[in-house]
Structure formats: C-alpha cells, structure tokens
Amino acid sequence: MSEPRGIDPAPHDWGAAASPSLGRRVLHALSEIVQTLLIAAILFLGINFVSARIRVEGSSMEPSLHDGEFVVVNRLAYRWSQPQRGDIIVFYYPNDPSRRFIKRIIGLPGDSVSAEGGHVIVNGTQLDEPYILAPPRYHGSWQVGSDELFVLGDNRNNSLDSERWGMLPFHDVIGKATLVYWPFDDVGMIPHYNLASAASN
C-alpha cells in the first residue's frame, strides 16, 4: 500500500544540516581571535624593533623640544648609515642606563671640540647654531675617542650632557629622534641641522 502523496515519510531539518554545529562555530571564533592576537603581537614587536617612543622630560632641549612632548625614535637610523653632527638622538645615560636622554650630536669620533666665548668650535670651525636657547656660558675642550660621540642639549646652560659627564659610548645610542606625535599642537618632524662643515681631521 503506497503512502499518501504530498507527505514526506522521512522529514529532514535542512536548516540544521546546512549550518555548522555550535561547537564548530565556537572553535572558529576562537581561531579568529587567536589569529588576530598573533597578528597584533607580530605588528607590536615589529614596530618596537624599528622604533621606540619616549617622553621628553625637562627643558634641556629647549627651544627644539619641550617638556612633556612624546617623540618617535628610529632605532634603525644608524644600522646602515653613520650619525651626523646636528642629529638629535636618544640614548641610555652612561651613568645610569635605566634613564634615557635626548641630546644633539656635536662631535663625532676623532673630533676636537671646544667651548669658548659663547661659541662651540669643532675641529677649529665655529658652529652656526640657530637652534640653541642661549650661548654657552662655560668653556672647555674635549677630544672625542673612537666609538664615541660628544652630545649637548640645545639649552646649553641647563643640560646634563657631555660638557658635564664626558663622551657618549656609541653602543648606548638607541636611535635618531624623528617625530613629535603628542601633544597634537606640536605634531611634526624634528628638525636636524647639518653641521658637516666642521669636517673631521
């Protein structure tokens, strides 16, 4: 005896068969979260490998940089090129490596640096320094050794720098300061002055 037409003898829930189970949906969601976190971690590590961020503390770099500004530092700037006089760099303070300082490169390895009469002189050439707050009131002379730098703050008379603690070992350099990113009103590229005219001996 045949069954009545129009009646399915074995009805199916086609909707349930077409969608994944709850367990599979949860695993898929977890997989997406894990992938997103991994990508974020890789990007974070990559960004921190090539750059650093510091907060300017104090007035030693006035008028170029101001207290409270946040700065991006290029860690790879000197991987394939040499530092230049006039570059603003961030480094570990040699007398306390837990602290990070930001200063301007004045002397390179082999340079003779002196301060007299309100001017800084490198290898016999008086520097033209439109970026300083005021002429230095101190005097002295220094010889920069190999693998060392001589650094000064732009606020010459209120800066803890090479004039007071000596040469900066190159291995303490973190990188070149490139950009102020906060506060918003100060956002912009950091000016670097070319002091190459004071040629090394």
N, C-alpha and C positions, 0 to 999 in steps of 0.2 A: 504494500500500500504506500503510495507516494505521499510526501508531505505537502501541505498546502503551499501554493505558490505565494511569493512575496514575503515569506518568513525565512530568515537565516537560521538554519539549525545550529550553527556554532558562532554566535555573535562575537566580534572582536572589538577591543578598545583600541582603535587605530591611533588615537592621540597618544596614549600611553606608550605604545610600541615605537612611535616616531621620535619621542623625546628621551634624552639620557636619564638615567636614574639619579635620584637625589645625591647619592654617594659620588657618582661621577661628576656631577656639577660642582660639588664642594671641592673635589680634588683639582678640577680645572681652575676654579677660582684661586685656590691656594697656590697652584703652579704659576698663575699670572702674578700673584702678589710676590712670590719668591723671585721671579724673573725681573720684576720692576725694582725690587730691593737690590738685586745684584747689579743691575744696570746703574742704579743710583750710586751704589758703592764704588763701582768702577769709575764713574764720572767724577765722584768726590775725590778719589785717590789720584786720578789723572790731573785734575785741576790743582790739587795740593802739591803734586810733583813738579808742575811747571810754574806755580805761582804761590805766593803767600800774601797774607793780609795783616797789616799792623795798624795800630792806633798811635798817632803822633802824640807824645807826651812832653809838655813843656814848650819853651819858646826858643830853643837853641837853633831852630831852622827858620826863624822869622827873618825876612818877610815872605820867604818862598813857601813855607808850610806853617800851619797854625796848630796850636794845641787842640786836641780833640778830633782832628781830621783822620779819616781812615784811608789807607793807602794800599794799592795793589803792588806787589813786588814780583818782578820777573826773575825766577830762580835760574833760568837757562841763559840769561843775558851774556854771561861770561863763559859759557860752555864751549862756544866756538869762536869767540872774539875776546879781545883784551879790554880791560877797563880803560876809560879815558879820563883825563883831567876835566873836571866840571860835572862828571856824573854824580848823581845823588844815589847813595847806596844804603842798604840796610845790612847790619852785621851784628854778630854776638859781641857784646862788650868784653874785651880781653880780660879785664879784671873781675868780671862776674858774668860768665857765659849764660846765666839764666835771664839776663836782660838783653833786649835788642835795641840798638841805637840806629839813628838815621843821620847821616852827615854827607858832606860833599867831598869828593876826591880832589885833592890839591896836588899831591906828589905821587909819582909812580916810582917803581924800583929804579934805583940809580940816581934819582933826582936830589939836588941840593935845594933845600927850602929855607927861607929866612923871612923874618918879620921885622920891619924897622920903619920908623917914620909914618906909621899908619898904613903901610902897604905890605903885601905879601909878594915875595920875589922867588921865582923858581928858575934855577939854572941861570941866574943873572938877569932874567926878564921879569919886570914888574907886571903883575897880573892886572888886567882891567876887569874889575868885579862889580858890575852894576847890581848884583843880586844881594849884596851884604846889607845888613841893617845900619852898621856904623863901622868906621875904620878900626882896626885892632889897636888897642892901647898897649899891648905887650910887645916885646921884642925877643928875638932868639934865633937860633939857626939849628937845622936838623939835616941829617943825611939819611935818605930812605934806602934801606937794605933790599936785597933780593927777596922776592916773595912777600914784600911789604907794601903798604900804602900809607900815605900821610893824609888824614882827613880832618876837615874843620867844619864847624857849624856856621851857617850864614849869619847868625847873631854872634859875631866873633867874641864879644866881651861877656857873653853869658852862655858858654857852651863847654861841656865836658868832652874834650876832643884830643887830638894828637898833640896839641900845644901843651896839654897838661899830663897826659899819660903815655905819650910816645907813639910808636908805629903800630899800625893795624896789620896783623898777620893775614895774608890773603885767604887762608883757609877758614877764617872766621866770617868771610863775606857770605851773606845769604843770597843777595841778588840786587838788581837795579830797580829803584822805585820808579814806577811808570805812570800811575794814575791815582788821582784823588777821587774816591767814589762816594764819600759822605763827609760832611752834610751836603745836601742837594745843591745848595747855592755855590759850593766850592768845587763841584764836579768838573774835572778837566785833566788834560795831560800835564805831567810835571815838567817844567822847563829845565833842560840840561844845557849848560853853556860849554861851548867848545874852547878849551884852554890849550889847544895843541900847539899854539905859538911858542909856549915855553918848552922848547924841544929838549929831550933828554940828551945828556952828554954822551 
